[in-house]
Amino acid sequence: MDKQVSLCGMSISRHKEAGLLGVSGFMLSSLHELSLTAWEERCVSRMQVWLCGGSIEVVPCSRIAHIKRAHKPYSPDLTSPMLRNALRVAEIWLDEYKSNVNIAWNLPLKDHGIDIGDVTERKQLQKNLKCKPFKGYLENVYPLLDSWKDITGYGALKNDIQRRYCIDQGPVPGSVPILYECHYYGPQVLYHCYYNRNGEIYIGGIKSHTYNSNRCLMDPGSGNTPALHDCKNAEEKGLRKCNKKQKNK
């Protein structure tokens, strides 16, 4: 049987603290995180199994019933609680990769200003269970997942001369970025403009897996119009990557 590496699989835990629940032939575990709301504990419990001991199992003969309540005790808009949950989980479990959650939610890398509550107890539980660092998950369980460790900045790229204009990825499919009046929504900001330690400027989003390639802002070598091309193949095509220090001559 091919076992999946997803954080959100069926899980079996070996820890007493887990609190096991039998459901039609298999066991689901959760080191109960009472501070989370709106279903986020599903992925967290699986993450805890990967890092703290246990296994992720695929049980095709099982039966699962989902009993819904007539009224959900959540606000109509779940954006705020889900954002808080994501930041809280990142603070506890993702170690040096916690900034990826900020990137995914388009928040500042530091001082996001959102109260995630006290995580001292959860950190102590993590220590008591001798949980592995999240880096081990990325290296040994899911090495194809891009760590985004080189991303140092993201947001809108504004024109220095005509400051009400921002760079936009332009028509898709296509490889010609355009200047468009700044509106600070995708495709200008949300998941679209990034800068990394290698001096590359990604336009059009960043990929989640290492076997995919991002599109970099390139100097085509002639004319005065930059282009967007596969970052990995840039040198083979004789293209020069644009960076934030370049100036028009």
C-alpha positions as CSV (number, residue, x, y, z in Angstrom):
1,M,0.0,0.0,0.0
2,D,1.3,3.4,-0.9
3,K,1.3,5.5,2.3
4,Q,0.7,9.3,1.8
5,V,2.9,11.9,3.4
6,S,0.2,14.4,3.8
7,L,-0.1,16.1,7.2
8,C,-3.8,15.5,7.1
9,G,-4.0,11.7,6.9
10,M,-5.4,9.2,9.4
11,S,-3.2,9.0,12.4
12,I,-2.3,6.6,15.2
13,S,-0.4,7.9,18.2
14,R,1.7,6.1,20.7
15,H,1.4,8.7,23.4
16,K,-0.8,8.5,26.5
17,E,-1.5,12.2,26.3
18,A,-3.1,11.8,22.9
19,G,-6.5,10.6,24.0
20,L,-7.6,8.0,21.5
21,L,-10.9,7.7,19.8
22,G,-12.0,4.4,18.1
23,V,-14.0,4.9,14.9
24,S,-14.9,1.8,12.8
25,G,-11.7,-0.1,12.9
26,F,-9.0,2.5,13.2
27,M,-7.9,5.1,15.8
28,L,-7.7,8.8,15.4
29,S,-5.5,10.8,17.7
30,S,-5.3,14.4,18.9
31,L,-3.1,16.0,21.5
32,H,-6.0,18.2,22.1
33,E,-5.4,21.9,21.3
34,L,-8.4,23.5,22.9
35,S,-7.3,27.0,21.7
36,L,-8.0,26.2,18.1
37,T,-11.4,26.6,16.4
38,A,-13.1,25.8,13.1
39,W,-11.6,22.3,12.4
40,E,-7.9,23.3,12.5
41,E,-7.1,20.5,15.0
42,R,-7.4,18.0,12.2
43,C,-4.1,18.9,10.5
44,V,-2.4,19.8,13.8
45,S,-3.0,16.3,15.3
46,R,-1.5,14.7,12.1
47,M,1.5,17.0,12.3
48,Q,2.0,16.0,15.9
49,V,2.0,12.4,14.9
50,W,4.7,13.0,12.3
51,L,6.9,14.9,14.7
52,C,6.2,13.3,18.0
53,G,5.7,9.6,17.1
54,G,3.1,7.4,15.6
55,S,2.1,6.7,12.0
56,I,-0.2,7.9,9.2
57,E,-2.3,5.0,7.9
58,V,-4.6,4.5,4.9
59,V,-7.5,2.2,5.8
60,P,-9.7,1.7,2.7
61,C,-12.1,-0.6,4.5
62,S,-13.0,1.9,7.2
63,R,-16.3,3.8,7.5
64,I,-16.4,7.4,8.6
65,A,-19.6,9.3,9.5
66,H,-19.6,13.1,9.7
67,I,-22.4,14.3,11.9
68,K,-23.1,18.0,11.3
69,R,-24.8,20.3,13.8
70,A,-27.9,22.2,12.8
71,H,-26.1,25.4,13.8
72,K,-22.3,26.0,13.6
73,P,-21.0,28.0,16.6
74,Y,-18.7,29.9,14.4
75,S,-18.8,33.4,12.9
76,P,-20.0,33.6,9.3
77,D,-16.6,34.7,8.2
78,L,-13.9,32.2,9.5
79,T,-11.0,34.2,8.1
80,S,-9.9,35.7,11.5
81,P,-10.1,32.5,13.6
82,M,-8.4,30.5,10.9
83,L,-5.6,33.1,10.5
84,R,-5.1,33.1,14.3
85,N,-5.0,29.3,14.3
86,A,-2.5,29.1,11.5
87,L,-0.1,31.6,13.3
88,R,-0.5,29.8,16.6
89,V,0.3,26.4,15.0
90,A,3.3,27.9,13.2
91,E,4.6,29.4,16.4
92,I,4.4,26.1,18.2
93,W,5.4,23.6,15.5
94,L,7.1,25.1,12.5
95,D,10.3,26.4,14.1
96,E,12.4,28.5,11.6
97,Y,9.7,27.8,8.9
98,K,7.0,29.7,10.8
99,S,7.4,32.7,8.5
100,N,5.9,30.6,5.7
101,V,2.5,31.1,7.3
102,N,3.0,34.8,7.2
103,I,3.9,34.6,3.5
104,A,0.8,32.4,2.8
105,W,-1.5,34.9,4.5
106,N,0.2,38.0,3.1
107,L,1.3,39.2,6.5
108,P,4.5,41.1,7.5
109,L,7.3,38.7,8.3
110,K,7.6,40.3,11.7
111,D,5.2,42.0,14.1
112,H,1.9,40.9,12.5
113,G,0.0,42.3,15.4
114,I,-2.3,39.3,15.9
115,D,-2.8,37.8,19.4
116,I,-2.2,34.0,19.2
117,G,-2.4,33.5,22.9
118,D,0.0,31.9,25.3
119,V,1.9,28.9,23.8
120,T,4.0,28.0,26.8
121,E,2.0,24.9,27.7
122,R,2.1,23.6,24.1
123,K,5.9,24.2,23.9
124,Q,6.4,22.2,27.1
125,L,4.2,19.4,25.8
126,Q,6.4,19.4,22.7
127,K,9.5,19.1,24.9
128,N,8.0,16.4,27.1
129,L,7.2,14.2,24.1
130,K,10.7,14.8,22.6
131,C,9.1,15.9,19.4
132,K,11.4,16.2,16.3
133,P,12.0,19.6,14.7
134,F,9.9,20.4,11.6
135,K,13.1,20.4,9.5
136,G,13.1,16.6,9.9
137,Y,9.7,16.4,8.3
138,L,10.8,18.4,5.3
139,E,14.1,16.5,4.9
140,N,12.9,12.9,5.6
141,V,9.1,12.8,5.0
142,Y,8.4,15.4,2.4
143,P,11.6,16.5,0.7
144,L,9.8,17.6,-2.4
145,L,8.1,20.4,-0.5
146,D,9.8,23.7,-1.1
147,S,10.9,25.3,2.2
148,W,10.8,28.9,0.9
149,K,13.8,29.5,3.2
150,D,15.3,32.0,0.8
151,I,12.4,34.4,0.6
152,T,13.4,37.7,2.3
153,G,10.6,40.0,1.1
154,Y,7.3,40.1,-0.7
155,G,4.6,42.6,-1.6
156,A,4.0,45.1,-4.4
157,L,6.8,46.3,-6.7
158,K,6.2,50.0,-7.1
159,N,7.7,52.2,-9.9
160,D,10.2,54.7,-8.5
161,I,9.3,57.4,-11.1
162,Q,5.6,57.0,-11.5
163,R,4.8,55.9,-8.0
164,R,1.1,55.1,-8.5
165,Y,2.1,52.3,-10.8
166,C,3.1,48.7,-9.7
167,I,4.4,45.8,-11.7
168,D,1.8,43.3,-12.7
169,Q,2.4,39.8,-14.2
170,G,0.4,40.8,-17.3
171,P,-1.8,38.5,-19.4
172,V,-1.5,34.8,-18.7
173,P,-0.4,32.8,-20.7
174,G,2.3,35.3,-21.6
175,S,5.7,36.4,-20.5
176,V,5.6,40.2,-20.6
177,P,5.0,42.0,-17.2
178,I,3.2,45.3,-17.3
179,L,2.8,48.5,-15.2
180,Y,-0.6,48.9,-13.8
181,E,-2.1,51.4,-11.4
182,C,-1.4,50.1,-7.8
183,H,-4.4,48.3,-6.3
184,Y,-2.5,46.0,-3.9
185,Y,-4.5,42.9,-4.8
186,G,-3.5,39.8,-6.9
187,P,-1.8,39.7,-9.3
188,Q,0.2,42.6,-7.8
189,V,0.6,41.5,-4.2
190,L,-1.3,38.4,-3.0
191,Y,0.9,35.4,-3.8
192,H,2.6,37.2,-6.7
193,C,5.8,39.3,-6.0
194,Y,8.7,37.9,-4.0
195,Y,12.4,38.6,-3.5
196,N,15.0,36.0,-2.4
197,R,18.5,35.9,-1.1
198,N,19.9,35.1,-4.6
199,G,18.6,38.4,-5.9
200,E,15.8,36.8,-7.9
201,I,12.5,38.5,-8.2
202,Y,9.6,36.1,-8.6
203,I,6.4,37.4,-10.4
204,G,3.2,35.4,-10.6
205,G,3.4,33.4,-7.4
206,I,5.8,30.9,-5.8
207,K,5.5,27.2,-6.3
208,S,5.0,24.8,-3.4
209,H,7.2,21.9,-4.7
210,T,10.9,21.8,-5.6
211,Y,10.2,20.1,-8.9
212,N,8.3,23.2,-10.1
213,S,10.0,26.4,-11.2
214,N,9.0,30.0,-10.4
215,R,9.0,32.7,-13.0
216,C,11.7,35.3,-12.6
217,L,11.9,38.9,-13.8
218,M,14.5,38.8,-16.6
219,D,16.5,41.2,-18.7
220,P,16.1,39.7,-22.2
221,G,19.4,41.4,-23.3
222,S,17.8,43.7,-25.9
223,G,15.1,46.3,-26.0
224,N,13.8,48.0,-22.8
225,T,11.0,45.5,-21.9
226,P,11.7,43.0,-19.1
227,A,10.3,39.5,-19.4
228,L,9.1,36.6,-17.2
229,H,10.8,33.2,-17.7
230,D,11.4,30.0,-15.9
231,C,14.1,30.7,-13.2
232,K,15.8,27.4,-13.6
233,N,16.3,27.7,-17.3
234,A,17.3,31.4,-17.4
235,E,21.1,30.8,-17.7
236,E,20.6,28.2,-20.5
237,K,18.7,30.8,-22.5
238,G,21.3,33.5,-21.9
239,L,19.0,35.6,-19.9
240,R,20.0,37.8,-17.0
241,K,17.9,37.9,-13.8
242,C,16.8,41.3,-12.8
243,N,17.3,42.3,-9.1
244,K,16.4,45.2,-7.0
245,K,19.8,47.0,-7.5
246,Q,19.5,47.2,-11.2
247,K,18.8,50.6,-12.8
248,N,17.8,51.5,-16.3
249,K,20.6,53.0,-18.3
